Amino acid sequence: MYGSFVLAAGLPHGYNYIMSRIKFTFFILCLAFFMPQAVSANRIIYGNDDRLDYSEASKAQQGLADSVVSIWSKAKIKTFAGDNAHYYLETEPLSESPFKVCSEEKFSNQLSGAFCSGSLVGTDLVLTAGHCTLKYECRDTAVVFGFNENLVKQNASKAVVRDGHTYLPVPRENVYYCSSYPAKFPEDYDIAVMKLNSSVSGRRALVVDGNHLVQVGESVFTIGHPLGSTLKVAGNAGVRFVSYEEPEIFFAADLDTFAGNSGSPVFNTVSKKIIGVLTEGGNDFVPSESGCSNYNVLAADARGGEIIRFVKPALKFLPAGKATTGAVNAANRTSADVRAVSIPSVPVQRNNFKKPVPAINFDGF
């Protein structure tokens, strides 16, 4: 999911953040020592590529996807004279993007431009990865709903091609901006809550289940924007490792995810509730002889997994209403409602897991 470690100088809490990553790497190296049957650290596709476009997903997954956002630099949100109904997203095909995805790869001709993913969890709140708050200042960050292949097809005739970019029109009501971060934990749990500039209309807030005890073997799926491209649903995956113990509290699953999926909500397949936020994983690509990038593909039973953070540390910053335990349904509530939570103390569970080392990039991608 990520490449090398990157952190811009001068960002808030930079020293503490770097130290937390060093501690995390040491912890993972310890795991690697006790799990000697390791494979290459480069991993991204486990077996078949299970990613689906919006139109290929189930109706239930489409309903969830409508409340998943792509996160953009505000500088990539453009306006054009004479069109007061749309903003225009600055995009480019994955094959022509900085990732240089090889043309024979799946989705290589699809448009990209976002840098992270997130989910609507309150009328004006987005849940995402903590490191996604470090790439740009809040005032320079935008979120976009509905960046999917349906939108691309519907608006292809209205797109503007200029200066090597495709400017894709998106309804203005799909675009919001970061107002503040009620919570962000880039130094420890790597999750964050973003408050938007206004309440979102026409979309439902997703249910966050912070008290769900994740089990090895549990079926999960995620929805987000791999490589900053149009929305994808990645399923047919299971939990391979769970730890509720310090120094790191997370679980891992064999999800087919990439850079840009950072901040993607991870759902329990049965309940359709958010049980985690995708934050880290293996390297995305294997370089080809021609200079483009091939997807990194592993056998389905290869050890490894993408890292997912529990949502519980963020719950006290999410609207809770009258709920004191169980799931949080954030619909019709705002960031004014908060509650305290604690992380359960249960044994570590391990099954067929070897964390990719090194495999961390904290620059949004």
Phi and psi in degrees as a GROMACS rama.xvg file:
@    title "Ramachandran Plot"
@    xaxis  label "Phi"
@    yaxis  label "Psi"
@TYPE xy
-132.288  166.676  TYR-2
-105.772  -129.363  GLY-3
-78.8901  163.442  SER-4
-72.5525  125.618  PHE-5
-135.023  132.567  VAL-6
-149.043  122.053  LEU-7
-70.1286  139.719  ALA-8
-66.2939  145.21  ALA-9
86.6419  -0.772583  GLY-10
-72.2553  152.062  LEU-11
-57.931  140.074  PRO-12
60.9945  24.9604  HIS-13
-55.865  -46.3861  GLY-14
-63.0621  -50.1294  TYR-15
-61.8246  -36.0828  ASN-16
-64.6829  -45.7616  TYR-17
-63.036  -42.913  ILE-18
-62.4334  -37.4758  MET-19
-64.8954  -36.1108  SER-20
-69.2358  -35.3981  ARG-21
-63.269  -43.4998  ILE-22
-61.6106  -41.9408  LYS-23
-63.3013  -44.7155  PHE-24
-60.7798  -41.1142  THR-25
-61.2287  -41.7107  PHE-26
-61.6691  -43.5806  PHE-27
-68.8775  -36.6957  ILE-28
-62.147  -36.2408  LEU-29
-62.9898  -42.2242  CYS-30
-60.6534  -41.8164  LEU-31
-62.0335  -36.7675  ALA-32
-62.5719  -38.9643  PHE-33
-88.862  -1.88164  PHE-34
-124.966  77.261  MET-35
-70.0309  -17.5001  PRO-36
-82.8958  50.0205  GLN-37
-80.7353  152.181  ALA-38
-111.41  -175.588  VAL-39
-54.0244  145.945  SER-40
-69.981  -18.2483  ALA-41
-82.0519  114.824  ASN-42
-154.446  145.43  ARG-43
-156.084  -48.6386  ILE-44
-99.992  124.255  ILE-45
-100.901  104.988  TYR-46
71.827  -126.831  GLY-47
-76.0116  150.777  ASN-48
-77.9131  106.613  ASP-49
-92.7639  9.49307  ASP-50
-70.6865  138.184  ARG-51
-122.379  143.344  LEU-52
-70.7949  164.104  ASP-53
-52.2408  -45.9379  TYR-54
-67.6473  -19.8989  SER-55
-90.2605  -13.7023  GLU-56
-77.6595  163.269  ALA-57
-69.2639  162.297  SER-58
-59.7038  -38.7611  LYS-59
-64.7487  -42.1341  ALA-60
-68.6047  -36.1042  GLN-61
-61.8151  -39.8558  GLN-62
-61.5066  -39.5725  GLY-63
-69.1629  -41.0832  LEU-64
-62.358  -27.6422  ALA-65
-63.9961  -16.9013  ASP-66
-110.37  13.819  SER-67
-99.5027  139.399  VAL-68
-115.568  152.25  VAL-69
-97.7903  143.905  SER-70
-111.616  131.038  ILE-71
-128.369  157.554  TRP-72
-70.1122  132.643  SER-73
-57.6652  -27.2656  LYS-74
-65.5996  -18.1965  ALA-75
-92.244  3.16283  LYS-76
-100.802  109.297  ILE-77
-110.526  161.781  LYS-78
-123.131  149.489  THR-79
-125.641  138.034  PHE-80
-56.5241  136.652  ALA-81
91.4338  -7.52818  GLY-82
-121.97  99.1055  ASP-83
-94.6234  2.00618  ASN-84
-99.5074  -16.0153  ALA-85
-130.413  151.043  HIS-86
-100.284  163.263  TYR-87
-121.993  124.311  TYR-88
-87.7934  128.909  LEU-89
-79.4378  111.573  GLU-90
-131.631  172.899  THR-91
-157.971  152.004  GLU-92
-61.7195  150.094  PRO-93
-57.2656  -32.5692  LEU-94
-68.8314  -20.9966  SER-95
-109.647  3.56774  GLU-96
-81.6077  174.063  SER-97
-57.4178  -20.5563  PRO-98
-75.9565  -23.7082  PHE-99
51.0081  51.7172  LYS-100
-64.5646  131.18  VAL-101
-59.7762  141.666  CYS-102
-62.2115  -24.9933  SER-103
-80.5014  -8.06077  GLU-104
-79.4074  151.423  GLU-105
-58.0333  133.767  LYS-106
70.8925  9.42202  PHE-107
-62.9345  -23.4237  SER-108
-91.2281  1.52443  ASN-109
-84.2076  153.455  GLN-110
-77.1712  148.649  LEU-111
-142.243  165.732  SER-112
170.801  -18.555  GLY-113
-77.2967  167.8  ALA-114
-122.403  -12.6765  PHE-115
-154.386  176.059  CYS-116
-127.24  168.25  SER-117
-169.199  -179.718  GLY-118
-140.301  145.045  SER-119
-76.9863  119.291  LEU-120
-124.3  7.88795  VAL-121
-162.861  172.152  GLY-122
-61.5306  -23.8648  THR-123
-138.57  26.2741  ASP-124
-125.657  137.888  LEU-125
-122.609  131.381  VAL-126
-95.1631  131.824  LEU-127
-150.862  -172.418  THR-128
-82.9691  146.158  ALA-129
-60.2501  -40.0885  GLY-130
-70.5269  -15.4903  HIS-131
-69.0652  -16.1223  CYS-132
-83.6403  -6.33558  THR-133
-95.6273  -17.7616  LEU-134
-69.7446  -42.5712  LYS-135
-134.622  156.842  TYR-136
-64.1873  154.301  GLU-137
-52.7014  -45.3064  CYS-138
-64.0014  -15.6827  ARG-139
-106.528  16.8398  ASP-140
-118.448  135.554  THR-141
-124.837  154.983  ALA-142
-123.254  144.016  VAL-143
-128.84  126.916  VAL-144
-90.3807  149.691  PHE-145
76.0787  20.1013  GLY-146
-80.0342  86.8095  PHE-147
-139.829  175.039  ASN-148
-66.6354  -27.734  GLU-149
-60.9973  -45.2054  ASN-150
-61.9461  -43.5296  LEU-151
-59.5061  -46.3579  VAL-152
-66.7973  -39.5  LYS-153
-66.558  -33.8248  GLN-154
-110.955  10.1963  ASN-155
-56.7265  -38.8891  ALA-156
-70.3369  -19.1415  SER-157
-96.997  -7.87409  LYS-158
-65.0773  148.55  ALA-159
-111.582  123.476  VAL-160
-102.421  120.844  VAL-161
-157.661  136.952  ARG-162
54.0834  37.8903  ASP-163
79.0838  5.8609  GLY-164
-121.039  154.142  HIS-165
-106.441  118.672  THR-166
-95.6633  106.025  TYR-167
-92.8388  122.857  LEU-168
-71.7728  137.765  PRO-169
-135.73  138.184  VAL-170
-53.8943  138.226  PRO-171
-60.4814  -28.6083  ARG-172
-71.6187  -6.42421  GLU-173
-89.0682  -6.0822  ASN-174
-114.558  130.746  VAL-175
-134.154  170.709  TYR-176
-129.998  152.97  TYR-177
-69.3021  131.171  CYS-178
-103.87  -39.359  SER-179
-168.924  174.372  SER-180
-119.045  95.0477  TYR-181
-56.8233  -28.056  PRO-182
-152.916  135.168  ALA-183
-151.771  133.793  LYS-184
-125.197  58.6527  PHE-185
-67.5643  -16.9003  PRO-186
-88.5679  -19.5341  GLU-187
-131.679  -72.7789  ASP-188
-86.6872  -10.553  TYR-189
56.9422  45.1872  ASP-190
-131.747  161.364  ILE-191
-153.381  155.85  ALA-192
-119.117  123.767  VAL-193
-105.117  130.038  MET-194
-93.9048  132.299  LYS-195
-88.6288  167.445  LEU-196
-71.8337  -16.5758  ASN-197
-159.435  165.719  SER-198
-67.9674  146.78  SER-199
-88.9673  131.911  VAL-200
-108.539  147.392  SER-201
80.5122  6.43593  GLY-202
-137.268  142.377  ARG-203
-93.091  143.716  ARG-204
-72.7661  140.031  ALA-205
-81.933  156.581  LEU-206
-86.6147  128.026  VAL-207
-106.548  119.945  VAL-208
-108.005  87.3973  ASP-209
-78.0179  -14.0305  GLY-210
-99.4582  4.67984  ASN-211
-70.8501  127.16  HIS-212
-90.3169  104.997  LEU-213
-67.8951  139.14  VAL-214
-120.854  144.786  GLN-215
-58.8763  134.312  VAL-216
93.6894  -10.3876  GLY-217
-64.2645  137.976  GLU-218
-81.8317  130.793  SER-219
-138.131  162.412  VAL-220
-146.942  163.935  PHE-221
-134.467  158.165  THR-222
-132.369  128.777  ILE-223
-175.11  -158.244  GLY-224
-126.475  79.1537  HIS-225
-60.3998  132.331  PRO-226
58.4696  23.7556  LEU-227
72.6031  14.4927  GLY-228
-90.4483  -173.628  SER-229
-60.9668  157.058  THR-230
-58.4133  140.098  LEU-231
-134.021  145.593  LYS-232
-105.75  126.488  VAL-233
-119.999  115.757  ALA-234
-130.025  -146.188  GLY-235
51.3471  43.6882  ASN-236
-131.375  156.798  ALA-237
-135.173  156.856  GLY-238
-73.802  131.783  VAL-239
-110.729  -17.5928  ARG-240
-156.554  140.441  PHE-241
-138.099  133.312  VAL-242
-139.84  122.954  SER-243
-103.418  13.364  TYR-244
-104.432  146.897  GLU-245
-67.3998  152.064  GLU-246
-84.4988  -9.1889  PRO-247
-131.136  134.663  GLU-248
-116.211  107.712  ILE-249
-164.79  173.045  PHE-250
-135.535  167.373  PHE-251
-133.103  144.94  ALA-252
-143.332  156.221  ALA-253
-86.0455  58.4676  ASP-254
-84.5346  140.92  LEU-255
-84.4783  91.1396  ASP-256
-132.505  161.823  THR-257
-134.447  175.606  PHE-258
-54.2503  145.915  ALA-259
95.4738  -26.2654  GLY-260
-76.8964  -8.81967  ASN-261
-52.1515  130.232  SER-262
92.1139  -7.75615  GLY-263
-61.9983  136.556  SER-264
-70.5765  140.418  PRO-265
-110.166  127.372  VAL-266
-110.149  145.04  PHE-267
-70.4837  130.192  ASN-268
-63.1445  -32.6851  THR-269
-81.4525  -51.5278  VAL-270
-79.3157  -22.9012  SER-271
63.2529  23.63  LYS-272
-101.798  151.201  LYS-273
-73.5888  125.257  ILE-274
-118.502  -4.38248  ILE-275
-168.692  171.821  GLY-276
-124.974  125.604  VAL-277
-70.6987  130.83  LEU-278
-130.787  -33.0321  THR-279
-145.931  167.651  GLU-280
177.271  -164.406  GLY-281
-82.5396  169.873  GLY-282
-63.2561  143.008  ASN-283
-79.5082  -35.2712  ASP-284
-128.33  159.701  PHE-285
-118.378  121.44  VAL-286
-66.1942  141.173  PRO-287
-94.3093  165.444  SER-288
-65.7802  -26.5091  GLU-289
-82.5093  -5.78828  SER-290
100.573  -8.96098  GLY-291
-87.8307  -179.627  CYS-292
-114.038  122.554  SER-293
-93.1903  146.95  ASN-294
-62.4625  145.984  TYR-295
-87.4706  112.842  ASN-296
-114.121  132.042  VAL-297
-117.675  161.278  LEU-298
-62.2267  149.266  ALA-299
-58.3302  -30.8138  ALA-300
-97.0978  9.32692  ASP-301
-66.6089  144.778  ALA-302
-68.2764  144.767  ARG-303
145.506  177.475  GLY-304
174.146  152.076  GLY-305
-83.9644  141.661  GLU-306
-86.0727  132.455  ILE-307
-128.425  129.01  ILE-308
-92.7656  140.513  ARG-309
-64.9828  146.715  PHE-310
-85.4654  -10.2869  VAL-311
-57.9882  -41.1402  LYS-312
-59.1386  -22.6143  PRO-313
-91.4233  -10.0891  ALA-314
-62.3109  -31.1827  LEU-315
-67.9613  -13.6207  LYS-316
-100.233  -0.369464  PHE-317
-101.445  154.956  LEU-318
-65.148  135.141  PRO-319
-121.463  -19.0317  ALA-320
57.8474  -128.633  GLY-321
-90.345  -5.95993  LYS-322
-69.8482  138.227  ALA-323
-120.067  -21.6745  THR-324
-139.833  170.159  THR-325
74.1289  -151.205  GLY-326
-74.4648  156.274  ALA-327
-112.013  115.813  VAL-328
-99.1585  108.616  ASN-329
-86.6961  -0.421564  ALA-330
-59.8368  139.039  ALA-331
66.5466  18.9155  ASN-332
-127.463  160.595  ARG-333
-124.386  -179.809  THR-334
-69.7966  -2.10109  SER-335
-73.6369  -22.7066  ALA-336
-93.4543  126.359  ASP-337
-136.678  161.875  VAL-338
-152.559  158.851  ARG-339
-90.0803  147.965  ALA-340
-139.202  167.19  VAL-341
-136.673  159.085  SER-342
-91.5738  132.494  ILE-343
-65.1189  150.61  PRO-344
-105.021  103.884  SER-345
-135.611  162.332  VAL-346
-65.735  154.308  PRO-347
-67.389  140.837  VAL-348
-119.857  134.287  GLN-349
-131.029  141.501  ARG-350
-161.174  112.193  ASN-351
52.5636  48.3389  ASN-352
-125.248  133.105  PHE-353
-142.479  110.98  LYS-354
-65.4578  131.938  LYS-355
-60.9969  132.233  PRO-356
-136.673  125.811  VAL-357
-82.8627  151.969  PRO-358
-157.514  42.3023  ALA-359
-127.034  131.021  ILE-360
-137.79  120.776  ASN-361
-111.218  35.71  PHE-362
-110.579  36.1149  ASP-363
84.6465  -52.6954  GLY-364
